[in-house]
């Protein structure tokens, strides 16, 4: 039975999983739910994930949520290329990079992104403070990719796929007119952190990348990129 992935456009957590599926070359059925219609709270979806979140992976009777758990499952299902490392030491470094991002970087990022996408009042002082913290964190990420090419070592790993969508969401939020007017120190990314910009371009060049890009962002795809 073909894997089914339930996801929502713009969810960085779902984007992690879609990227993993494409890198692994696994066949899957894509089921896009509409947040604007509240489909994540439908009885059908809540039966799969009572928290009403995406992504959800379904393979017959097997149902799994939480993006990192799904990524780890897919890595075991299709061992090549190994995204969580080939040795115990590599596995530890990949998980370290992911957890450092989720525990230390993502909370700062959410202070900028969440108010923008939820249409909430923007707290310029708090967003400036969050950007100040992000400056140092993004610098660390840039130093890693400048040294190795990828976040962990010389090849693509789950760390890259787990972090990348959040960088794109941050850039989209900071591109909003009201946020641009704040002059946050972390943008423009290409000028502030050129190594991260190069890393972004390597990810967008991955086979199948265009199929993972949020549908409502696709008008911004570079010319020649294939859409699903």
Z-matrix of the N, CA and C atoms (Angstrom, degrees):
N
C 1 1.454
C 2 1.534 1 109.59
N 3 1.327 2 115.84 1 138.80
C 4 1.454 3 121.03 2 -178.41
C 5 1.523 4 110.71 3 -74.09
N 6 1.309 5 115.83 4 140.31
C 7 1.462 6 121.60 5 175.42
C 8 1.524 7 109.36 6 -62.32
N 9 1.318 8 116.01 7 138.31
C 10 1.460 9 121.65 8 173.04
C 11 1.524 10 108.17 9 -113.74
N 12 1.323 11 116.30 10 134.58
C 13 1.455 12 121.37 11 177.78
C 14 1.520 13 108.77 12 -120.45
N 15 1.318 14 115.72 13 122.82
C 16 1.459 15 122.22 14 176.76
C 17 1.524 16 107.17 15 -99.85
N 18 1.313 17 116.36 16 125.96
C 19 1.461 18 120.04 17 -172.94
C 20 1.519 19 110.42 18 -148.28
N 21 1.325 20 115.18 19 172.00
C 22 1.451 21 121.20 20 178.36
C 23 1.512 22 110.02 21 -130.72
N 24 1.321 23 116.85 22 141.77
C 25 1.456 24 122.13 23 -177.33
C 26 1.525 25 110.64 24 -64.28
N 27 1.318 26 115.82 25 128.00
C 28 1.460 27 121.48 26 178.30
C 29 1.505 28 114.62 27 92.61
N 30 1.331 29 117.96 28 -8.18
C 31 1.460 30 120.38 29 177.70
C 32 1.528 31 109.06 30 -75.25
N 33 1.337 32 118.74 31 116.05
C 34 1.461 33 119.01 32 178.74
C 35 1.522 34 112.43 33 -65.69
N 36 1.326 35 116.55 34 -26.97
C 37 1.466 36 119.94 35 178.50
C 38 1.526 37 110.00 36 -67.87
N 39 1.330 38 116.35 37 -43.57
C 40 1.467 39 119.70 38 176.85
C 41 1.521 40 111.12 39 -66.62
N 42 1.329 41 116.13 40 -37.00
C 43 1.462 42 120.31 41 -178.99
C 44 1.519 43 110.63 42 -61.54
N 45 1.323 44 117.27 43 -37.49
C 46 1.470 45 121.04 44 175.81
C 47 1.530 46 110.71 45 -53.21
N 48 1.302 47 115.48 46 -46.88
C 49 1.462 48 120.95 47 -174.98
C 50 1.521 49 111.11 48 -69.83
N 51 1.336 50 117.12 49 -43.28
C 52 1.454 51 119.88 50 178.80
C 53 1.525 52 111.36 51 -61.02
N 54 1.320 53 117.08 52 -41.62
C 55 1.453 54 120.48 53 177.05
C 56 1.533 55 110.89 54 -61.49
N 57 1.308 56 116.46 55 -41.64
C 58 1.465 57 120.65 56 179.67
C 59 1.522 58 111.00 57 -62.44
N 60 1.304 59 116.98 58 -44.00
C 61 1.469 60 120.87 59 178.78
C 62 1.521 61 111.21 60 -60.76
N 63 1.316 62 116.65 61 -41.82
C 64 1.468 63 119.81 62 -179.38
C 65 1.521 64 111.23 63 -68.96
N 66 1.317 65 117.31 64 -43.24
C 67 1.470 66 120.10 65 178.98
C 68 1.523 67 110.68 66 -62.82
N 69 1.316 68 116.34 67 -37.54
C 70 1.462 69 120.49 68 179.86
C 71 1.530 70 112.90 69 -77.22
N 72 1.330 71 116.80 70 -15.20
C 73 1.451 72 119.50 71 -178.54
C 74 1.512 73 113.40 72 70.34
N 75 1.338 74 117.05 73 27.66
C 76 1.457 75 121.36 74 -178.88
C 77 1.527 76 110.76 75 -86.86
N 78 1.332 77 115.84 76 138.62
C 79 1.464 78 120.02 77 175.26
C 80 1.525 79 109.32 78 -73.35
N 81 1.314 80 116.37 79 138.87
C 82 1.465 81 119.30 80 179.01
C 83 1.522 82 110.46 81 -154.69
N 84 1.312 83 114.69 82 154.59
C 85 1.463 84 121.60 83 172.63
C 86 1.521 85 107.64 84 -99.37
N 87 1.306 86 115.61 85 131.66
C 88 1.460 87 121.96 86 -178.06
C 89 1.526 88 109.52 87 -99.86
N 90 1.324 89 116.46 88 125.46
C 91 1.472 90 120.04 89 174.80
C 92 1.523 91 108.26 90 -122.31
N 93 1.308 92 114.47 91 105.98
C 94 1.457 93 121.86 92 -177.81
C 95 1.519 94 109.24 93 -88.56
N 96 1.334 95 116.55 94 124.05
C 97 1.453 96 119.98 95 175.03
C 98 1.525 97 109.17 96 -102.04
N 99 1.320 98 115.55 97 154.82
C 100 1.455 99 121.88 98 -175.62
C 101 1.526 100 109.72 99 -101.56
N 102 1.338 101 116.07 100 112.82
C 103 1.463 102 119.63 101 176.78
C 104 1.522 103 110.84 102 -62.85
N 105 1.339 104 116.50 103 -36.23
C 106 1.467 105 120.16 104 -176.25
C 107 1.525 106 112.11 105 -63.83
N 108 1.326 107 116.11 106 -22.71
C 109 1.466 108 121.00 107 178.10
C 110 1.527 109 112.10 108 -97.52
N 111 1.312 110 116.32 109 1.04
C 112 1.460 111 119.89 110 -179.69
C 113 1.506 112 114.07 111 70.30
N 114 1.341 113 117.34 112 24.87
C 115 1.460 114 120.11 113 -175.65
C 116 1.526 115 112.38 114 -67.58
N 117 1.332 116 116.72 115 -20.05
C 118 1.465 117 119.23 116 176.46
C 119 1.523 118 111.63 117 -70.20
N 120 1.312 119 117.27 118 -13.09
C 121 1.470 120 121.50 119 178.15
C 122 1.523 121 112.35 120 -108.33
N 123 1.326 122 116.45 121 11.03
C 124 1.467 123 119.71 122 178.84
C 125 1.524 124 109.83 123 -70.57
N 126 1.326 125 117.85 124 153.56
C 127 1.471 126 119.83 125 177.38
C 128 1.525 127 112.38 126 -55.46
N 129 1.327 128 116.45 127 -37.33
C 130 1.468 129 119.64 128 -179.49
C 131 1.522 130 110.96 129 -62.68
N 132 1.345 131 116.37 130 -44.78
C 133 1.462 132 118.57 131 -178.31
C 134 1.524 133 111.16 132 -73.13
N 135 1.322 134 117.12 133 -39.15
C 136 1.464 135 119.63 134 -179.58
C 137 1.524 136 111.46 135 -65.16
N 138 1.321 137 117.03 136 -24.85
C 139 1.467 138 119.43 137 175.57
C 140 1.527 139 111.00 138 -67.90
N 141 1.332 140 116.51 139 -26.47
C 142 1.465 141 120.91 140 178.12
C 143 1.523 142 111.25 141 -89.07
N 144 1.307 143 116.52 142 -40.11
C 145 1.461 144 122.05 143 178.59
C 146 1.519 145 108.73 144 -140.43
N 147 1.323 146 117.52 145 100.02
C 148 1.465 147 120.82 146 -177.16
C 149 1.521 148 113.69 147 -60.35
N 150 1.328 149 118.10 148 -15.97
C 151 1.463 150 120.82 149 177.71
C 152 1.533 151 112.03 150 -81.53
N 153 1.324 152 116.49 151 -8.99
C 154 1.455 153 119.93 152 178.50
C 155 1.514 154 113.36 153 68.77
N 156 1.334 155 116.62 154 35.59
C 157 1.453 156 121.49 155 -177.57
C 158 1.528 157 110.91 156 -113.76
N 159 1.329 158 114.73 157 165.25
C 160 1.460 159 122.50 158 170.07
C 161 1.521 160 107.67 159 -125.48
N 162 1.332 161 115.94 160 155.39
C 163 1.455 162 129.47 161 6.58
C 164 1.523 163 111.63 162 -87.02
N 165 1.345 164 113.31 163 165.73
C 166 1.462 165 121.56 164 170.31
C 167 1.516 166 107.22 165 -132.66
N 168 1.310 167 116.73 166 134.08
C 169 1.464 168 122.69 167 174.18
C 170 1.511 169 108.32 168 -105.54
N 171 1.337 170 116.04 169 133.87
C 172 1.466 171 120.42 170 176.36
C 173 1.526 172 108.78 171 -130.64
N 174 1.307 173 114.71 172 130.48
C 175 1.465 174 121.58 173 177.82
C 176 1.523 175 106.24 174 -136.14
N 177 1.319 176 115.81 175 92.88
C 178 1.452 177 119.51 176 -173.66
C 179 1.525 178 109.72 177 65.97
N 180 1.328 179 115.83 178 -124.06
C 181 1.462 180 120.52 179 179.72
C 182 1.528 181 112.44 180 -85.35
N 183 1.335 182 115.51 181 -7.69
C 184 1.465 183 119.59 182 -177.62
C 185 1.518 184 109.51 183 -85.68
N 186 1.324 185 115.88 184 124.72
C 187 1.466 186 121.69 185 -179.46
C 188 1.521 187 108.28 186 -127.88
N 189 1.340 188 115.97 187 134.01
C 190 1.457 189 120.41 188 -177.90
C 191 1.521 190 109.31 189 -140.49
N 192 1.329 191 116.34 190 136.13
C 193 1.456 192 121.96 191 173.85
C 194 1.521 193 108.65 192 -121.54
N 195 1.320 194 115.59 193 -177.54
C 196 1.470 195 125.25 194 -174.16
C 197 1.532 196 109.33 195 74.32
N 198 1.325 197 115.15 196 116.28
C 199 1.460 198 121.18 197 -170.58
C 200 1.522 199 113.78 198 -58.61
N 201 1.315 200 117.67 199 -43.00
C 202 1.461 201 119.22 200 -178.24
C 203 1.520 202 111.64 201 -68.52
N 204 1.324 203 116.79 202 -36.16
C 205 1.462 204 119.92 203 176.40
C 206 1.525 205 110.36 204 -63.78
N 207 1.322 206 116.75 205 -40.54
C 208 1.461 207 120.38 206 179.06
C 209 1.524 208 110.29 207 -65.77
N 210 1.326 209 116.47 208 -43.01
C 211 1.465 210 119.61 209 178.65
C 212 1.525 211 111.45 210 -60.03
N 213 1.327 212 116.82 211 -43.07
C 214 1.464 213 120.52 212 179.43
C 215 1.526 214 110.97 213 -64.99
N 216 1.330 215 116.40 214 -39.14
C 217 1.468 216 121.04 215 178.04
C 218 1.530 217 110.49 216 -62.17
N 219 1.329 218 116.32 217 -46.02
C 220 1.463 219 120.60 218 -179.48
C 221 1.521 220 111.55 219 -65.05
N 222 1.318 221 116.75 220 -33.11
C 223 1.460 222 120.36 221 179.31
C 224 1.519 223 111.18 222 -66.63
N 225 1.322 224 116.78 223 -34.95
C 226 1.464 225 120.12 224 176.41
C 227 1.520 226 111.14 225 -75.18
N 228 1.321 227 116.49 226 -35.39
C 229 1.468 228 120.04 227 -178.55
C 230 1.525 229 110.88 228 -66.66
N 231 1.319 230 117.08 229 -41.12
C 232 1.458 231 122.15 230 178.92
C 233 1.529 232 107.07 231 -126.96
N 234 1.340 233 117.83 232 95.40
C 235 1.467 234 120.75 233 -171.60
C 236 1.524 235 115.46 234 -65.91
N 237 1.313 236 118.03 235 -18.96
C 238 1.470 237 119.94 236 -178.21
C 239 1.530 238 111.03 237 -112.15
N 240 1.302 239 117.03 238 135.85
C 241 1.461 240 127.22 239 -11.15
C 242 1.526 241 110.57 240 -73.04
N 243 1.325 242 118.39 241 149.73
C 244 1.468 243 120.68 242 -177.08
C 245 1.532 244 110.80 243 -75.39
N 246 1.312 245 116.39 244 109.42
C 247 1.465 246 120.10 245 -175.84
C 248 1.527 247 113.10 246 -87.06
N 249 1.315 248 116.85 247 -21.63
C 250 1.468 249 120.24 248 179.75
C 251 1.522 250 111.81 249 -106.30
N 252 1.327 251 116.70 250 24.16
C 253 1.446 252 121.09 251 174.92
C 254 1.515 253 113.50 252 94.66
N 255 1.336 254 114.48 253 153.35
C 256 1.464 255 121.33 254 178.25
C 257 1.517 256 112.47 255 -99.91
N 258 1.322 257 117.06 256 -14.15
C 259 1.461 258 121.94 257 179.18
C 260 1.521 259 108.84 258 -128.33
N 261 1.317 260 115.19 259 166.29
C 262 1.467 261 119.15 260 177.94
C 263 1.522 262 110.58 261 -59.96
N 264 1.326 263 116.41 262 -38.90
C 265 1.458 264 120.32 263 -178.77
C 266 1.529 265 111.32 264 -66.38
N 267 1.332 266 116.72 265 -42.70
C 268 1.459 267 119.96 266 178.10
C 269 1.523 268 111.15 267 -64.30
N 270 1.325 269 115.99 268 -41.60
C 271 1.462 270 119.69 269 178.66
C 272 1.521 271 110.88 270 -59.20
N 273 1.325 272 116.32 271 -43.67
C 274 1.454 273 120.25 272 178.48
C 275 1.514 274 112.18 273 -60.91
N 276 1.326 275 117.96 274 -41.61
C 277 1.456 276 121.40 275 -179.05
C 278 1.527 277 111.63 276 -68.85
N 279 1.327 278 116.93 277 -38.12
C 280 1.466 279 119.93 278 178.37
C 281 1.524 280 110.08 279 -63.89
N 282 1.334 281 116.44 280 -47.53
C 283 1.458 282 119.11 281 179.82
C 284 1.521 283 111.40 282 -66.17
N 285 1.308 284 117.38 283 -35.52
C 286 1.460 285 120.02 284 176.87
C 287 1.527 286 110.45 285 -59.69
N 288 1.333 287 116.83 286 -45.87
C 289 1.460 288 120.40 287 -179.40
C 290 1.521 289 111.48 288 -63.40
N 291 1.338 290 116.73 289 -41.85
C 292 1.466 291 120.31 290 179.83
C 293 1.519 292 110.92 291 -64.81
N 294 1.325 293 116.47 292 -46.94
C 295 1.462 294 119.85 293 -175.66
C 296 1.526 295 111.65 294 -71.30
N 297 1.324 296 117.63 295 -33.74
C 298 1.458 297 119.36 296 174.69
C 299 1.524 298 110.00 297 -61.71
N 300 1.321 299 115.92 298 -41.97
C 301 1.460 300 118.80 299 178.83
C 302 1.526 301 110.90 300 -65.25
N 303 1.324 302 116.62 301 -50.58
C 304 1.468 303 119.59 302 -176.54
C 305 1.525 304 112.50 303 -63.86
N 306 1.329 305 117.24 304 -35.03
C 307 1.464 306 120.25 305 -175.10
C 308 1.522 307 113.87 306 -88.01
N 309 1.326 308 117.53 307 -27.97
C 310 1.461 309 119.63 308 -172.23
C 311 1.523 310 114.26 309 -118.28
N 312 1.321 311 117.45 310 -33.32
C 313 1.458 312 120.53 311 -176.85
C 314 1.524 313 111.34 312 -93.08
N 315 1.323 314 116.92 313 -47.37
C 316 1.457 315 120.67 314 -176.37
C 317 1.533 316 113.42 315 -57.46
N 318 1.340 317 120.35 316 -39.71
C 319 1.473 318 118.56 317 177.93
C 320 1.527 319 113.01 318 -60.55
N 321 1.327 320 117.72 319 -36.89
C 322 1.464 321 120.63 320 176.77
C 323 1.524 322 110.11 321 -68.07
N 324 1.305 323 116.08 322 -43.49
C 325 1.456 324 121.85 323 -179.12
C 326 1.534 325 110.96 324 -60.92
N 327 1.325 326 116.69 325 -40.99
C 328 1.466 327 120.05 326 -178.46
C 329 1.524 328 111.89 327 -62.51
N 330 1.328 329 117.94 328 -30.05
C 331 1.460 330 120.33 329 180.00
C 332 1.528 331 112.14 330 -66.08
N 333 1.314 332 116.56 331 -19.83
C 334 1.454 333 120.80 332 174.94
C 335 1.521 334 111.34 333 -96.34
N 336 1.305 335 116.07 334 -45.24
C 337 1.462 336 121.40 335 -170.72
C 338 1.533 337 112.66 336 -74.73
N 339 1.318 338 117.09 337 -46.52
C 340 1.468 339 120.14 338 -172.00
C 341 1.524 340 112.58 339 -60.56
N 342 1.333 341 120.21 340 -48.61
C 343 1.469 342 118.28 341 179.59
C 344 1.531 343 113.03 342 -60.94
N 345 1.337 344 116.57 343 -35.42
C 346 1.466 345 119.96 344 -178.96
C 347 1.522 346 110.49 345 -64.65
N 348 1.330 347 117.31 346 -49.94
C 349 1.455 348 120.25 347 -173.68
C 350 1.520 349 113.67 348 -80.07
N 351 1.316 350 116.43 349 -18.41
C 352 1.466 351 119.03 350 175.12
C 353 1.522 352 112.75 351 -91.80
N 354 1.309 353 116.37 352 -1.34
C 355 1.449 354 120.10 353 179.12
C 356 1.517 355 113.29 354 69.05
N 357 1.323 356 116.86 355 27.90
C 358 1.455 357 121.18 356 -179.12
C 359 1.533 358 110.13 357 -85.30
N 360 1.322 359 115.48 358 165.12
C 361 1.451 360 119.74 359 174.60
C 362 1.525 361 108.92 360 -62.82
N 363 1.320 362 116.51 361 135.20
C 364 1.459 363 121.18 362 -176.80
C 365 1.524 364 110.07 363 -89.27
N 366 1.315 365 114.86 364 125.94
C 367 1.462 366 122.11 365 176.95
C 368 1.526 367 107.21 366 -94.24
N 369 1.323 368 116.24 367 96.06
C 370 1.459 369 120.49 368 -173.81
C 371 1.521 370 111.75 369 -60.15
N 372 1.324 371 117.12 370 -39.54
C 373 1.468 372 119.64 371 -178.38
C 374 1.524 373 110.88 372 -64.40
N 375 1.342 374 117.00 373 -43.13
C 376 1.455 375 119.66 374 -179.69
C 377 1.522 376 110.93 375 -69.38
N 378 1.317 377 117.42 376 -37.67
C 379 1.455 378 120.06 377 179.40
C 380 1.526 379 111.24 378 -67.99
N 381 1.337 380 116.74 379 -36.52
C 382 1.461 381 119.54 380 175.34
C 383 1.527 382 110.84 381 -64.83
N 384 1.329 383 116.15 382 -39.91
C 385 1.469 384 119.83 383 178.91
C 386 1.527 385 110.65 384 -65.07
N 387 1.332 386 116.19 385 -42.52
C 388 1.462 387 120.19 386 178.47
C 389 1.528 388 110.52 387 -63.01
N 390 1.331 389 116.39 388 -41.28
C 391 1.463 390 120.28 389 179.15
C 392 1.518 391 110.81 390 -63.72
N 393 1.332 392 116.37 391 -35.58
C 394 1.465 393 118.86 392 177.11
C 395 1.509 394 112.00 393 -61.47
N 396 1.346 395 116.23 394 -42.08
C 397 1.461 396 119.65 395 176.21
C 398 1.513 397 112.09 396 -68.30
N 399 1.331 398 116.65 397 -37.28
C 400 1.461 399 120.33 398 -179.43
C 401 1.521 400 112.07 399 -67.01
N 402 1.313 401 116.70 400 -30.19
C 403 1.464 402 119.53 401 -179.42
C 404 1.525 403 110.50 402 -55.50
N 405 1.322 404 116.81 403 -47.31
C 406 1.461 405 120.05 404 179.46
C 407 1.512 406 112.33 405 -67.71
N 408 1.339 407 116.76 406 -38.53
C 409 1.465 408 119.79 407 -179.39
C 410 1.528 409 111.31 408 -68.00
N 411 1.327 410 116.89 409 -42.94
C 412 1.464 411 119.75 410 178.17
C 413 1.527 412 111.18 411 -65.36
N 414 1.326 413 115.70 412 -32.45
C 415 1.465 414 119.18 413 177.25
C 416 1.531 415 110.14 414 -63.72
N 417 1.341 416 116.40 415 -39.79
C 418 1.467 417 119.35 416 178.04
C 419 1.532 418 111.16 417 -64.17
N 420 1.325 419 116.20 418 -41.92
C 421 1.461 420 119.26 419 177.73
C 422 1.525 421 110.53 420 -63.19
N 423 1.317 422 116.42 421 -42.46
C 424 1.459 423 120.56 422 -179.90
C 425 1.525 424 111.21 423 -62.98
N 426 1.322 425 117.05 424 -39.79
C 427 1.464 426 120.38 425 178.51
C 428 1.524 427 110.95 426 -63.97
N 429 1.328 428 117.03 427 -37.97
C 430 1.469 429 120.27 428 179.68
C 431 1.521 430 111.19 429 -64.87
N 432 1.335 431 117.09 430 -47.41
C 433 1.462 432 118.84 431 -177.43
C 434 1.523 433 111.00 432 -73.27
N 435 1.326 434 117.48 433 -29.00
C 436 1.463 435 119.39 434 176.32
C 437 1.519 436 111.16 435 -66.20
N 438 1.328 437 116.43 436 -34.52
C 439 1.461 438 120.85 437 -177.56
C 440 1.523 439 112.43 438 -79.32
N 441 1.345 440 116.00 439 -40.29
C 442 1.467 441 119.59 440 -170.97
C 443 1.528 442 114.41 441 -114.51
N 444 1.316 443 118.15 442 -17.55
C 445 1.461 444 120.51 443 -174.13
C 446 1.512 445 112.32 444 98.97
N 447 1.344 446 115.56 445 -34.10
C 448 1.464 447 122.19 446 178.82
C 449 1.529 448 107.91 447 -133.99
N 450 1.317 449 116.80 448 174.11
C 451 1.463 450 119.08 449 -174.72
C 452 1.519 451 112.95 450 -67.02
N 453 1.333 452 116.42 451 -32.33
C 454 1.466 453 120.65 452 179.03
C 455 1.523 454 108.05 453 -131.00
N 456 1.300 455 116.93 454 99.61
C 457 1.449 456 119.98 455 176.46
C 458 1.517 457 113.64 456 78.60
N 459 1.320 458 115.14 457 -162.55
C 460 1.464 459 122.15 458 -169.96
C 461 1.518 460 113.29 459 -97.45
N 462 1.327 461 118.50 460 11.12
C 463 1.462 462 119.02 461 177.66
C 464 1.525 463 109.99 462 -139.99
N 465 1.317 464 113.90 463 157.93
C 466 1.460 465 121.36 464 177.96
C 467 1.518 466 110.30 465 -55.81
N 468 1.322 467 116.68 466 137.62
C 469 1.466 468 120.84 467 176.99
C 470 1.524 469 110.09 468 -137.50
N 471 1.321 470 115.28 469 176.34
C 472 1.457 471 120.99 470 176.98
C 473 1.517 472 111.33 471 -60.01
N 474 1.336 473 117.54 472 -27.63
C 475 1.464 474 120.08 473 178.44
C 476 1.523 475 110.44 474 -60.81
N 477 1.320 476 117.45 475 -44.04
C 478 1.466 477 120.52 476 179.24
C 479 1.520 478 111.22 477 -62.59
N 480 1.324 479 116.30 478 -45.13
C 481 1.460 480 120.32 479 -177.51
C 482 1.525 481 111.74 480 -70.09
N 483 1.323 482 117.17 481 -28.56
C 484 1.464 483 120.87 482 179.63
C 485 1.521 484 111.92 483 -77.64
N 486 1.328 485 116.91 484 -33.87
C 487 1.465 486 121.26 485 -175.69
C 488 1.527 487 111.91 486 -87.54
N 489 1.310 488 117.03 487 -39.57
C 490 1.465 489 121.61 488 -172.06
C 491 1.531 490 114.54 489 -50.23
N 492 1.346 491 120.19 490 -49.78
C 493 1.469 492 118.56 491 -176.81
C 494 1.521 493 113.40 492 -58.00
N 495 1.315 494 117.31 493 -33.26
C 496 1.454 495 120.30 494 -179.10
C 497 1.520 496 111.41 495 -71.21
N 498 1.327 497 117.37 496 -33.08
C 499 1.458 498 120.63 497 174.99
C 500 1.523 499 109.77 498 -64.16
N 501 1.337 500 116.72 499 -42.15
C 502 1.460 501 120.02 500 178.99
C 503 1.529 502 111.26 501 -65.41
N 504 1.310 503 117.04 502 -41.17
C 505 1.473 504 120.22 503 178.58
C 506 1.527 505 110.06 504 -63.31
N 507 1.325 506 116.50 505 -40.78
C 508 1.461 507 120.07 506 177.39
C 509 1.526 508 110.80 507 -61.15
N 510 1.321 509 117.03 508 -44.43
C 511 1.457 510 120.12 509 -179.61
C 512 1.519 511 111.33 510 -64.21
N 513 1.316 512 116.48 511 -37.60
C 514 1.471 513 119.05 512 178.61
C 515 1.527 514 110.42 513 -65.87
N 516 1.325 515 116.43 514 -40.76
C 517 1.470 516 119.71 515 179.72
C 518 1.523 517 111.03 516 -66.19
N 519 1.325 518 116.99 517 -43.58
C 520 1.465 519 119.97 518 -177.90
C 521 1.527 520 111.91 519 -72.79
N 522 1.335 521 116.59 520 -11.55
C 523 1.459 522 120.11 521 175.51
C 524 1.508 523 113.69 522 -82.82
N 525 1.345 524 117.12 523 -10.90
C 526 1.460 525 120.17 524 177.64
C 527 1.526 526 109.94 525 -66.45
N 528 1.316 527 115.61 526 142.41
C 529 1.462 528 120.61 527 -173.32
C 530 1.521 529 112.90 528 -54.66
N 531 1.336 530 117.03 529 -44.80
C 532 1.459 531 120.06 530 -177.59
C 533 1.516 532 111.92 531 -64.94
N 534 1.332 533 116.76 532 -31.79
C 535 1.463 534 120.56 533 179.73
C 536 1.520 535 109.95 534 -80.16
N 537 1.314 536 117.29 535 -39.24
C 538 1.469 537 119.86 536 176.59
C 539 1.514 538 111.34 537 -56.01
N 540 1.330 539 116.16 538 -37.12
C 541 1.461 540 120.50 539 -178.54
C 542 1.527 541 112.31 540 -64.80
N 543 1.333 542 117.04 541 -20.32
C 544 1.464 543 120.60 542 179.72
C 545 1.527 544 111.97 543 -76.36
N 546 1.344 545 117.30 544 -19.38
C 547 1.448 546 120.71 545 -179.85
C 548 1.517 547 113.12 546 62.41
N 549 1.330 548 116.63 547 46.43
C 550 1.464 549 120.21 548 -179.54
C 551 1.531 550 110.03 549 -60.43
N 552 1.317 551 116.42 550 139.38
C 553 1.470 552 121.80 551 -171.45
C 554 1.523 553 113.29 552 -69.31
N 555 1.322 554 118.36 553 -12.88
C 556 1.464 555 120.16 554 -174.42
C 557 1.525 556 113.17 555 -85.91
N 558 1.323 557 117.75 556 -6.62
C 559 1.465 558 120.89 557 -179.40
C 560 1.524 559 109.24 558 -124.64
N 561 1.341 560 116.02 559 154.66
C 562 1.470 561 128.68 560 0.37
C 563 1.528 562 111.92 561 -74.59
N 564 1.312 563 115.65 562 137.90
C 565 1.460 564 121.74 563 -174.71
C 566 1.523 565 112.02 564 -59.57
N 567 1.345 566 116.33 565 -42.83
C 568 1.460 567 119.94 566 -175.41
C 569 1.523 568 111.39 567 -62.08
N 570 1.319 569 116.82 568 -30.43
C 571 1.462 570 119.84 569 178.91
C 572 1.524 571 112.36 570 -86.93
N 573 1.329 572 115.75 571 -38.96
C 574 1.457 573 119.68 572 -177.54
C 575 1.515 574 112.02 573 -75.13
N 576 1.344 575 116.24 574 -40.05
C 577 1.458 576 121.26 575 -174.55
C 578 1.526 577 109.53 576 -136.14
N 579 1.319 578 118.03 577 72.58
C 580 1.469 579 120.02 578 -175.76
C 581 1.527 580 113.62 579 -59.33
N 582 1.323 581 117.93 580 -30.80
C 583 1.470 582 119.30 581 178.73
C 584 1.525 583 110.74 582 -65.75
N 585 1.334 584 116.82 583 -35.96
C 586 1.469 585 119.92 584 176.89
C 587 1.516 586 110.71 585 -68.57
N 588 1.313 587 117.48 586 -36.69
C 589 1.461 588 120.08 587 177.18
C 590 1.526 589 110.36 588 -63.45
N 591 1.321 590 117.56 589 -42.09
C 592 1.462 591 120.46 590 176.74
C 593 1.523 592 110.93 591 -61.63
N 594 1.319 593 116.39 592 -40.58
C 595 1.473 594 121.97 593 177.92
C 596 1.519 595 110.53 594 -62.18
N 597 1.321 596 116.72 595 -42.96
C 598 1.466 597 120.84 596 176.91
C 599 1.520 598 110.71 597 -57.36
N 600 1.315 599 116.16 598 -44.63
C 601 1.459 600 119.47 599 -177.93
C 602 1.522 601 111.63 600 -65.24
N 603 1.322 602 117.70 601 -33.81
C 604 1.466 603 119.87 602 177.12
C 605 1.524 604 110.65 603 -66.21
N 606 1.312 605 116.78 604 -36.90
C 607 1.471 606 118.96 605 179.70
C 608 1.521 607 110.60 606 -71.40
N 609 1.329 608 117.96 607 -42.20
C 610 1.460 609 118.98 608 -179.84
C 611 1.527 610 112.19 609 -65.65
N 612 1.336 611 116.65 610 -17.33
C 613 1.465 612 120.62 611 178.21
C 614 1.527 613 112.44 612 -86.96
N 615 1.319 614 118.54 613 -3.53
C 616 1.466 615 120.57 614 -179.81
C 617 1.526 616 110.70 615 -64.73
N 618 1.338 617 117.92 616 141.69
C 619 1.467 618 119.98 617 176.55
C 620 1.525 619 110.77 618 -56.92
N 621 1.322 620 115.99 619 135.08
C 622 1.459 621 120.59 620 178.34
C 623 1.510 622 114.68 621 83.60
N 624 1.334 623 117.53 622 -2.00
C 625 1.467 624 119.61 623 -176.56
C 626 1.531 625 112.07 624 -55.15
N 627 1.338 626 117.04 625 -44.07
C 628 1.463 627 120.06 626 -174.70
C 629 1.520 628 112.11 627 -59.65
N 630 1.333 629 117.86 628 -29.18
C 631 1.467 630 120.42 629 179.54
C 632 1.526 631 111.85 630 -71.17
N 633 1.319 632 117.03 631 -17.47
C 634 1.462 633 120.07 632 -178.08
C 635 1.516 634 112.91 633 -94.60
N 636 1.317 635 117.26 634 -16.15
C 637 1.462 636 121.61 635 -173.84
C 638 1.530 637 109.73 636 -66.31
N 639 1.329 638 118.85 637 135.63
C 640 1.472 639 120.79 638 -179.61
C 641 1.523 640 111.30 639 -52.32
N 642 1.324 641 117.55 640 129.62
C 643 1.467 642 120.17 641 -175.65
C 644 1.516 643 114.12 642 -54.08
N 645 1.334 644 117.38 643 -38.29
C 646 1.461 645 118.01 644 -177.21
C 647 1.519 646 112.42 645 -79.19
N 648 1.349 647 117.20 646 1.34
C 649 1.460 648 121.20 647 173.11
C 650 1.521 649 111.79 648 -101.97
N 651 1.309 650 118.16 649 -7.93
C 652 1.462 651 120.21 650 -164.19
C 653 1.513 652 114.15 651 -67.96
N 654 1.293 653 118.28 652 -17.50
C 655 1.461 654 119.14 653 175.66
C 656 1.527 655 110.98 654 -64.17
N 657 1.360 656 114.80 655 -17.34
C 658 1.454 657 119.60 656 179.73
C 659 1.512 658 114.39 657 -94.32
N 660 1.343 659 117.33 658 4.10
C 661 1.457 660 119.73 659 178.01
C 662 1.525 661 110.79 660 -64.39
N 663 1.291 662 114.41 661 147.23
C 664 1.466 663 118.94 662 177.59
C 665 1.522 664 109.65 663 -66.79
N 666 1.319 665 115.28 664 148.41
C 667 1.447 666 120.48 665 -179.23
C 668 1.528 667 110.56 666 -55.58
N 669 1.333 668 114.48 667 133.74
C 670 1.448 669 119.26 668 176.74
C 671 1.513 670 113.83 669 96.75
N 672 1.360 671 117.67 670 -13.56
C 673 1.458 672 118.43 671 178.42
C 674 1.527 673 109.36 672 -75.63
N 675 1.297 674 115.86 673 138.70
C 676 1.459 675 121.63 674 -174.75
C 677 1.525 676 111.09 675 -82.56
N 678 1.277 677 117.15 676 135.73
C 679 1.448 678 122.34 677 176.44
C 680 1.515 679 110.22 678 -101.69
N 681 1.337 680 115.68 679 152.25
C 682 1.461 681 119.35 680 179.97
C 683 1.518 682 110.66 681 -70.27
